[in-house]
Amino acid sequence: MLTVKRPSGARATSGARATSGARASAGARALEARNQAVRHRGIKSMRVGVPFVAVHLACLAVIAVGWSPVAVGTCVALYVAREFGITVFYHRNLSHRAFRLPRVAQAAGAVLGASAAQRGPLWWVAHHRRHHRFTDLPGDPHSPVVDGMWRAHLLWLFDAANQPTAREEVPDLARFPELRILDRFHHVVPAATALACFGLGTLLARAGVDTSGLQLLVWGFCISTVALYHSTFAVNSIAHHFGKRRFATGDESRNNWLVSALTLGEGWHNNHHRCPAVARQGFGRLELDPGWWVIRGMSRLGIASAVRLPDERVLAEGGIPPGQRARLLRR
């Protein structure tokens, strides 16, 4: 049975945060601290930049390794599985605590998220929580309003001030040693995923399947990882610039159907900024949200609990018809 907690509208909306003036002031201080770090430590981070560039360049090897149905299928499967790791576990579970998991399931979900090569869970969550505190104001790590599209989409990753894990943002998660270890050694899981792709391809080739170790490495890991990077980054950039606004959230978040399709539900970003603490992000009849389907499935299996849904007042504010509101709240 689905266990539901509905946050109050005050808590779920941007109105529950500090006033815009206070947020702007705090954001300006954070921006100055970031700029000081940049001046002292330099713009680029080799530790992040070299693997990031390398996996992009490795995609060009597709010219040499070719393609096969097995390789393309592996690419799609790993894209979808790891995208769920980001949207369901890194984002909705760890960042917003929109539902609860047993500790083992929480750790397993964090490993799946880490396999997407978007760094460790504490680092990812800390930056995302900071984004919500200073959305589209100075201090937001990736705002197209403040810093432009390219910085919001990509360049913020290489800023020296964004390299450390801001532990003060994640005290609730830092108490779990398994998450701290995963965050400290965040390269291990993506490297293991890449090796697994190569090993599987080698075994399949020996069994007579039309593929190879290098082919599965390129398609299963490199191409799917690059696709994951840019679909996730599109939420930060495109979904704060293009799309429709159901709610007046005080920022530039948008609902974008294409970004949502690529990220399995993350593109209903204006909905999310109105109700960041809820597990369901698609509110409209056609706002498909596969991430929510996974959470609902885990709840019905008794794995997920304390699942948060938007309250009826928020749905009415967004113009959701009464009959549809009842369906959303019932599920």
C-alpha positions as CSV (number, residue, x, y, z in Angstrom):
1,M,0.0,0.0,0.0
2,L,1.3,3.5,-0.9
3,T,2.3,5.4,2.2
4,V,1.9,9.1,1.5
5,K,3.1,12.2,3.3
6,R,1.9,15.5,1.8
7,P,4.1,18.5,2.6
8,S,2.3,21.7,3.4
9,G,2.2,24.2,0.6
10,A,4.4,26.6,2.6
11,R,7.1,24.0,2.9
12,A,6.9,22.8,-0.7
13,T,7.1,26.2,-2.4
14,S,9.8,28.7,-2.8
15,G,8.0,30.8,-0.3
16,A,9.3,28.5,2.4
17,R,12.9,29.6,1.6
18,A,14.4,32.9,2.7
19,T,13.1,36.1,1.1
20,S,14.6,37.0,-2.3
21,G,16.6,39.8,-0.7
22,A,18.1,37.6,1.9
23,R,18.8,34.8,-0.6
24,A,20.4,37.3,-3.0
25,S,22.6,38.6,-0.2
26,A,23.7,35.1,0.9
27,G,24.1,34.1,-2.7
28,A,26.4,37.1,-3.3
29,R,28.6,36.1,-0.3
30,A,28.7,32.5,-1.7
31,L,29.6,33.9,-5.1
32,E,32.5,36.0,-3.7
33,A,33.8,32.9,-1.8
34,R,33.6,31.1,-5.1
35,N,35.5,33.8,-6.9
36,Q,38.2,33.9,-4.2
37,A,38.6,30.1,-4.6
38,V,38.9,30.5,-8.4
39,R,41.6,33.2,-8.0
40,H,43.6,31.0,-5.6
41,R,43.1,27.6,-7.2
42,G,42.5,28.2,-10.9
43,I,39.5,27.6,-13.1
44,K,40.0,24.1,-14.3
45,S,40.1,20.9,-12.4
46,M,42.2,18.2,-14.1
47,R,40.8,15.5,-11.9
48,V,37.3,16.2,-13.3
49,G,38.3,17.6,-16.7
50,V,40.5,14.8,-18.0
51,P,38.0,11.9,-17.6
52,F,35.2,14.1,-18.8
53,V,37.0,15.1,-22.0
54,A,38.3,11.5,-22.4
55,V,34.9,9.9,-22.4
56,H,33.6,12.4,-25.0
57,L,36.6,11.7,-27.2
58,A,36.2,8.0,-26.8
59,C,32.8,8.2,-28.5
60,L,34.7,8.9,-31.7
61,A,35.9,5.3,-31.6
62,V,32.5,4.3,-32.8
63,I,34.0,4.9,-36.3
64,A,36.4,2.0,-35.7
65,V,34.3,-0.4,-33.7
66,G,31.1,0.0,-35.6
67,W,27.7,-1.0,-34.2
68,S,25.5,-4.0,-33.6
69,P,22.0,-4.5,-32.2
70,V,23.6,-5.8,-29.0
71,A,25.8,-2.7,-28.6
72,V,23.0,-0.3,-29.2
73,G,20.6,-2.2,-26.9
74,T,23.3,-2.2,-24.2
75,C,23.7,1.6,-24.7
76,V,20.0,2.2,-24.3
77,A,19.6,-0.2,-21.3
78,L,22.5,1.4,-19.4
79,Y,21.3,4.9,-20.2
80,V,17.8,4.2,-18.8
81,A,19.0,2.3,-15.7
82,R,21.6,4.9,-14.8
83,E,19.1,7.8,-15.5
84,F,16.8,6.2,-13.0
85,G,19.9,6.2,-10.6
86,I,20.0,10.0,-11.0
87,T,16.4,11.0,-11.0
88,V,15.0,8.4,-8.5
89,F,17.9,8.0,-6.1
90,Y,20.3,10.9,-6.3
91,H,17.6,13.5,-6.9
92,R,14.3,12.6,-5.4
93,N,15.5,10.3,-2.6
94,L,18.8,11.7,-1.4
95,S,18.5,15.4,-2.4
96,H,14.9,16.0,-1.4
97,R,14.0,13.0,0.8
98,A,10.8,12.8,-1.1
99,F,10.5,9.1,0.0
100,R,12.4,6.9,2.4
101,L,14.3,3.7,1.7
102,P,15.8,1.0,3.9
103,R,19.6,1.6,4.3
104,V,20.6,-1.2,2.0
105,A,18.3,0.0,-0.7
106,Q,19.5,3.6,-0.2
107,A,23.1,2.5,-0.7
108,A,22.2,0.4,-3.7
109,G,20.4,3.3,-5.3
110,A,23.4,5.6,-4.6
111,V,25.7,3.1,-6.3
112,L,23.4,3.1,-9.4
113,G,23.5,6.9,-9.4
114,A,27.3,6.9,-9.0
115,S,27.6,4.6,-12.1
116,A,26.4,7.6,-14.2
117,A,29.8,9.2,-13.6
118,Q,28.3,12.4,-12.2
119,R,30.5,12.2,-9.1
120,G,29.5,11.0,-5.6
121,P,26.2,11.3,-3.9
122,L,27.2,13.8,-1.3
123,W,28.8,16.1,-3.9
124,W,25.8,15.8,-6.2
125,V,23.2,16.4,-3.5
126,A,25.1,19.3,-1.9
127,H,25.3,21.2,-5.2
128,H,21.6,20.5,-5.9
129,R,20.5,21.7,-2.6
130,R,22.5,24.9,-3.0
131,H,20.8,25.3,-6.4
132,H,17.4,25.3,-4.7
133,R,18.5,27.7,-2.0
134,F,19.8,30.3,-4.5
135,T,17.8,29.4,-7.6
136,D,18.7,31.8,-10.5
137,L,20.5,34.2,-8.0
138,P,24.2,34.7,-7.3
139,G,25.3,31.5,-5.4
140,D,23.4,29.2,-7.7
141,P,26.1,26.9,-9.1
142,H,24.4,26.6,-12.5
143,S,22.0,29.4,-13.4
144,P,21.6,30.5,-17.1
145,V,20.1,33.7,-15.7
146,V,23.2,34.6,-13.7
147,D,26.0,33.0,-15.7
148,G,24.6,32.2,-19.1
149,M,23.7,29.0,-20.9
150,W,27.1,27.4,-21.4
151,R,28.2,27.9,-17.9
152,A,24.9,26.6,-16.5
153,H,25.0,23.6,-18.9
154,L,28.6,22.6,-18.6
155,L,31.4,25.0,-17.5
156,W,30.3,25.2,-13.9
157,L,31.6,21.7,-13.4
158,F,35.2,22.9,-13.9
159,D,35.0,25.8,-11.5
160,A,37.5,25.3,-8.7
161,A,35.0,26.4,-6.0
162,N,32.6,23.6,-7.1
163,Q,35.1,20.8,-6.7
164,P,34.8,20.1,-3.0
165,T,31.8,18.4,-1.4
166,A,30.0,21.0,0.7
167,R,29.4,18.8,3.8
168,E,27.5,21.5,5.5
169,E,24.7,21.0,2.9
170,V,24.4,17.3,3.6
171,P,24.6,16.5,7.3
172,D,21.8,14.1,7.1
173,L,23.6,12.0,4.5
174,A,27.2,12.4,5.7
175,R,26.3,10.3,8.8
176,F,26.2,7.2,6.5
177,P,29.8,5.9,6.1
178,E,28.8,4.0,2.9
179,L,27.8,7.2,1.3
180,R,30.9,9.0,2.4
181,I,33.1,6.2,1.0
182,L,31.1,6.2,-2.3
183,D,31.6,10.0,-2.5
184,R,35.3,9.9,-1.7
185,F,36.0,7.2,-4.3
186,H,33.5,8.3,-6.9
187,H,35.6,7.1,-9.8
188,V,35.4,3.5,-8.8
189,V,31.8,2.7,-9.8
190,P,32.0,4.3,-13.2
191,A,35.4,2.5,-13.9
192,A,33.8,-0.8,-12.8
193,T,30.9,-0.2,-15.1
194,A,33.2,0.5,-18.0
195,L,35.2,-2.7,-17.3
196,A,32.0,-4.7,-17.0
197,C,31.0,-3.5,-20.5
198,F,34.3,-4.5,-21.9
199,G,34.2,-7.9,-20.2
200,L,30.7,-8.6,-21.3
201,G,31.5,-7.7,-24.8
202,T,34.5,-10.0,-24.8
203,L,32.6,-12.9,-23.4
204,L,29.7,-12.4,-25.9
205,A,32.2,-12.3,-28.8
206,R,33.7,-15.6,-27.7
207,A,30.2,-17.1,-27.6
208,G,29.7,-16.1,-31.2
209,V,27.6,-13.0,-30.6
210,D,28.1,-10.1,-33.1
211,T,29.9,-7.6,-30.8
212,S,33.2,-7.1,-29.1
213,G,34.7,-5.8,-25.9
214,L,35.7,-2.5,-27.4
215,Q,32.3,-2.1,-29.1
216,L,30.4,-2.6,-25.8
217,L,32.8,-0.3,-24.0
218,V,32.2,2.5,-26.6
219,W,28.5,2.0,-26.9
220,G,27.5,0.7,-23.4
221,F,29.7,3.0,-21.4
222,C,31.1,6.0,-23.4
223,I,28.1,6.9,-25.6
224,S,25.5,6.3,-22.9
225,T,27.5,8.2,-20.3
226,V,27.9,11.3,-22.6
227,A,24.2,11.1,-23.3
228,L,23.5,11.0,-19.6
229,Y,25.7,14.0,-19.0
230,H,24.0,16.2,-21.4
231,S,20.4,15.2,-20.6
232,T,21.1,15.9,-16.9
233,F,22.8,19.2,-17.7
234,A,19.8,20.2,-19.9
235,V,17.7,20.4,-16.7
236,N,20.1,23.1,-15.4
237,S,20.3,25.0,-18.6
238,I,17.4,24.4,-21.0
239,A,14.7,23.8,-18.4
240,H,15.5,27.3,-16.9
241,H,15.2,29.0,-20.3
242,F,12.8,27.2,-22.6
243,G,9.3,25.8,-21.8
244,K,6.1,26.6,-20.0
245,R,5.5,27.9,-16.5
246,R,2.5,26.5,-14.6
247,F,3.6,28.1,-11.3
248,A,5.0,31.6,-10.4
249,T,7.9,30.3,-8.5
250,G,10.1,33.4,-8.4
251,D,12.8,31.8,-10.6
252,E,13.0,30.8,-14.3
253,S,12.2,27.1,-14.0
254,R,10.2,25.7,-16.9
255,N,8.3,22.5,-17.8
256,N,10.0,21.1,-20.9
257,W,8.6,18.0,-22.5
258,L,11.8,17.1,-24.4
259,V,14.0,17.4,-21.4
260,S,11.5,15.3,-19.4
261,A,11.5,12.6,-22.1
262,L,15.3,12.4,-22.0
263,T,15.5,12.4,-18.2
264,L,12.6,10.2,-17.4
265,G,10.5,12.9,-15.7
266,E,13.0,15.5,-14.6
267,G,12.0,18.0,-17.2
268,W,8.8,19.0,-15.4
269,H,11.1,21.4,-13.7
270,N,8.7,24.3,-12.9
271,N,6.4,21.7,-11.1
272,H,9.5,20.6,-9.2
273,H,10.5,24.1,-8.1
274,R,7.0,24.7,-6.8
275,C,7.0,21.4,-4.9
276,P,10.7,20.3,-4.5
277,A,10.0,17.8,-1.7
278,V,7.5,15.6,-3.5
279,A,8.2,12.4,-5.3
280,R,6.0,13.0,-8.3
281,Q,7.0,15.7,-10.8
282,G,4.5,15.3,-13.6
283,F,1.2,16.9,-12.6
284,G,-0.7,17.2,-16.0
285,R,-2.5,14.4,-17.8
286,L,0.3,14.2,-20.4
287,E,3.2,14.9,-18.1
288,L,4.6,11.4,-18.1
289,D,7.0,10.8,-15.2
290,P,8.7,7.4,-15.3
291,G,10.7,8.2,-12.3
292,W,7.5,8.4,-10.3
293,W,6.4,5.1,-11.7
294,V,9.5,3.5,-10.3
295,I,8.9,5.1,-6.8
296,R,5.3,4.0,-6.8
297,G,6.3,0.5,-7.8
298,M,8.9,0.4,-4.9
299,S,6.2,1.6,-2.5
300,R,3.7,-1.0,-3.6
301,L,6.5,-3.6,-3.0
302,G,7.1,-2.3,0.5
303,I,10.5,-0.9,-0.3
304,A,9.8,2.8,-0.4
305,S,7.9,4.5,2.4
306,A,6.8,8.0,3.5
307,V,6.2,9.0,-0.1
308,R,5.4,12.7,-0.4
309,L,2.8,14.0,-2.9
310,P,1.7,17.5,-3.6
311,D,-1.3,18.7,-1.7
312,E,-4.6,19.6,-3.4
313,R,-4.2,23.3,-2.9
314,V,-0.9,23.3,-4.9
315,L,-2.5,21.3,-7.7
316,A,-5.5,23.7,-7.8
317,E,-3.0,26.6,-7.9
318,G,-1.5,25.0,-11.0
319,G,-4.9,24.8,-12.7
320,I,-5.2,21.0,-12.5
321,P,-8.9,20.0,-12.9
322,P,-10.6,18.6,-9.8
323,G,-11.1,15.1,-11.2
324,Q,-7.5,14.9,-12.2
325,R,-6.4,16.3,-8.8
326,A,-8.3,13.5,-7.1
327,R,-6.5,10.9,-9.3
328,L,-3.1,12.4,-8.5
329,L,-3.7,12.4,-4.8
330,R,-5.2,8.9,-4.8
331,R,-2.1,7.4,-6.3
